[in-house]
Amino acid sequence: MNLLRASAKGDLTAVKKFVADGANVNDADGLGRTPVIEAAWGGHAEVVKYLVEKGADSNAADNNGYTALMRAAEGGHLQVLSCLIHKGAQVNVRGKVRGATPLMLAAEQGHIKVLELLLSSGAKVNTVDQFEESACARAYHMNQMKAAQYIESKGGRGKPERSSLSHYSTRDKDGKPVKTLLPQWSAAAEDAGVEDGDNEPVAADSEDMNEE
């Protein structure tokens, strides 16, 4: 157990002990993931709050450009998101994988409350990714109709007419679009016996890409 894994597991007692013993709250692993990114990814709001109060960089990004706020948005962790925004996390940050924003990640998963918070906190509704798709388009592609309609009600554009150039070109046996998987290994998985690499992205376009 170390600070990174304790944060990923949401073990606040262990996190406090590691910090008290001198652990650096901004140390990253080989994938660039810091304790606050891991805690946010797991939805551990109290750990996130504690780490940020102890000096953790709320805008630190891993090797794929994903910040704690992006992982919280993707996971629908509203309390974590609120804490990070209050502590100055950037809501319009872009990842290297497809140029995704927190709003796009939340839209794909249908997290309406997260969308509401992001937009009320200054998220740009019509930013497009490297495939020129907006959060609205991503929601439609993933069949998240309520999310798409909510974004449209806030001025969002991008209802798709075709998807031949989309990163959703992979389809399942029923012909439905399959979302490109993001890099998914977490420090918490190692304690559960999952080796680094067991959850590698499977689609060709999930490699690191230069930001626009």
matplotlib code that plots the C-alpha trace (Angstrom):
import matplotlib.pyplot as plt

x = [0.0, 1.2, -0.5, -1.5, -3.3, -4.8, -6.3, -7.6, -9.3, -10.7, -9.0, -8.9, -7.2, -4.3, -4.1, -3.8, -1.1, 1.0, 0.8, 1.7, 4.7, 5.9, 4.4, 4.3, 0.6, 1.7, 3.9, 2.7, 3.1, 4.5, 1.2, 1.3, -1.6, -1.5, -3.3, -6.0, -6.7, -7.0, -9.3, -11.5, -11.7, -13.0, -15.5, -13.9, -14.9, -13.4, -10.1, -10.1, -10.9, -8.2, -5.5, -6.3, -6.3, -2.8, -1.5, -2.5, -2.7, -6.3, -5.3, -2.6, -3.0, -1.9, 0.0, -3.2, -4.1, -6.8, -7.3, -9.1, -12.1, -12.3, -12.3, -15.0, -17.1, -16.8, -17.8, -20.7, -19.1, -20.9, -19.5, -16.0, -16.7, -18.1, -15.1, -12.6, -14.4, -14.5, -10.8, -10.1, -10.0, -10.4, -13.7, -12.7, -9.5, -8.9, -7.4, -4.9, -7.2, -9.5, -9.4, -12.2, -13.5, -15.2, -18.5, -18.1, -17.2, -20.2, -22.5, -21.4, -22.3, -25.6, -24.7, -27.3, -26.4, -22.8, -23.7, -25.7, -22.8, -20.2, -22.3, -23.2, -19.5, -18.4, -18.0, -18.2, -21.2, -20.1, -16.4, -15.6, -13.1, -10.5, -13.3, -15.2, -17.9, -19.5, -20.7, -24.2, -23.0, -21.3, -24.4, -26.5, -23.9, -24.1, -27.9, -27.9, -31.0, -31.9, -28.3, -28.4, -31.7, -30.5, -27.4, -29.5, -31.7, -28.6, -27.6, -25.7, -25.4, -24.1, -27.0, -25.3, -26.7, -24.0, -21.1, -18.8, -15.9, -16.7, -14.7, -17.8, -17.3, -16.9, -20.3, -21.5, -23.3, -26.6, -25.1, -25.1, -22.1, -19.4, -17.6, -13.9, -12.5, -10.2, -7.2, -8.7, -6.0, -6.2, -4.0, -6.9, -7.0, -3.5, -4.6, -7.4, -4.9, -5.3, -2.0, -1.1, -2.2, -5.2, -7.5, -5.7, -7.7, -8.9, -9.6, -6.9, -7.9, -7.5, -3.7, -2.3, -3.1, -1.7, -4.1, -5.5]
y = [0.0, 3.5, 6.9, 6.3, 3.0, 4.3, 7.2, 4.9, 2.8, 5.7, 4.8, 8.3, 7.0, 5.5, 8.6, 10.8, 8.6, 8.6, 12.3, 12.8, 10.5, 12.8, 11.4, 13.9, 14.5, 15.3, 12.2, 10.4, 6.8, 5.7, 6.6, 10.1, 9.5, 11.3, 10.5, 13.1, 11.7, 8.2, 9.4, 11.4, 8.4, 6.3, 8.9, 9.4, 13.0, 13.2, 11.9, 14.4, 17.3, 16.3, 15.9, 19.3, 20.9, 19.4, 20.9, 18.4, 20.0, 19.8, 20.4, 17.8, 15.5, 12.0, 10.9, 10.9, 14.4, 13.3, 15.3, 14.5, 16.6, 14.7, 11.3, 12.6, 13.8, 10.5, 8.6, 10.8, 11.7, 14.9, 15.6, 15.1, 17.4, 20.1, 20.0, 20.2, 23.1, 24.9, 24.4, 25.8, 22.8, 23.8, 22.8, 23.2, 21.1, 18.8, 15.3, 14.0, 11.1, 12.5, 15.9, 15.1, 17.6, 16.9, 17.9, 15.3, 12.5, 13.3, 13.5, 10.1, 8.5, 10.4, 12.2, 15.0, 16.5, 16.6, 18.3, 20.9, 21.6, 21.8, 24.2, 26.4, 26.5, 27.8, 24.7, 25.6, 23.7, 23.6, 22.7, 20.0, 17.1, 16.0, 14.3, 17.6, 16.2, 18.1, 16.9, 16.8, 14.6, 12.3, 11.9, 11.1, 8.6, 6.8, 6.8, 9.1, 10.9, 12.8, 14.1, 15.2, 16.9, 18.7, 19.9, 21.2, 23.1, 24.9, 25.9, 22.8, 21.8, 18.8, 16.3, 13.9, 13.2, 10.6, 9.1, 7.8, 9.9, 9.2, 7.3, 5.3, 3.4, 0.1, -1.6, -4.6, -7.6, -5.7, -2.8, -0.4, 2.0, 0.9, 3.7, 3.8, 2.7, 5.1, 3.9, 2.4, 0.9, 2.3, 1.8, 0.3, -2.6, -3.7, -4.4, -6.5, -8.6, -6.9, -6.4, -3.2, -3.7, -6.0, -3.1, -1.5, 0.3, -1.9, 0.6, 1.9, 5.6, 5.5, 6.2, 9.5, 12.3, 15.8, 18.4, 20.8]
z = [0.0, -0.8, -1.1, -4.7, -3.9, -0.7, -2.6, -5.4, -2.7, -0.8, 2.4, 4.0, 7.2, 5.3, 3.0, 6.1, 7.5, 4.3, 4.1, 7.8, 7.1, 4.4, 1.2, -1.7, -2.7, -6.2, -6.9, -10.1, -11.2, -14.5, -16.3, -14.8, -12.4, -9.1, -5.9, -6.5, -10.0, -8.6, -5.8, -8.2, -10.6, -7.7, -6.6, -3.2, -2.4, 1.1, -0.1, -3.0, -0.6, 1.8, -0.9, -2.4, 1.0, 1.4, -1.8, -4.5, -7.9, -9.0, -12.6, -12.8, -15.9, -16.6, -19.7, -21.7, -20.6, -18.2, -15.1, -11.8, -13.0, -16.3, -14.5, -12.1, -15.0, -16.8, -13.7, -12.7, -9.3, -8.6, -5.1, -6.4, -9.3, -7.1, -4.8, -7.7, -9.3, -6.0, -5.7, -9.1, -11.5, -15.1, -16.7, -20.3, -20.1, -23.1, -23.0, -25.6, -26.5, -29.2, -27.6, -25.2, -22.6, -19.3, -20.8, -23.6, -21.2, -19.1, -22.1, -23.4, -20.0, -19.7, -16.4, -16.5, -13.1, -14.0, -17.3, -15.3, -13.0, -15.7, -17.8, -14.9, -14.1, -17.5, -19.6, -23.3, -24.8, -28.5, -28.3, -30.7, -30.5, -33.0, -35.0, -35.0, -32.7, -29.9, -26.5, -28.1, -30.9, -28.6, -26.5, -29.6, -30.7, -27.4, -27.4, -24.3, -25.6, -22.4, -22.1, -25.8, -25.4, -22.2, -24.0, -26.9, -24.5, -23.4, -26.9, -27.8, -31.5, -33.3, -33.8, -36.2, -39.7, -40.4, -38.7, -41.4, -40.0, -36.4, -33.8, -33.3, -36.5, -34.7, -34.2, -32.3, -33.7, -33.7, -35.7, -32.7, -32.3, -29.8, -27.9, -28.1, -24.8, -22.8, -21.0, -17.8, -15.5, -11.9, -8.9, -7.1, -9.6, -8.7, -5.1, -6.6, -8.6, -11.9, -13.7, -15.5, -19.1, -18.4, -19.3, -22.1, -24.8, -27.6, -30.3, -32.6, -32.1, -28.3, -28.6, -27.5, -30.0, -30.1, -28.9, -31.4]

ax = plt.figure().add_subplot(projection="3d")
ax.plot(x, y, z, "-o")
ax.set_aspect("equal")
plt.show()
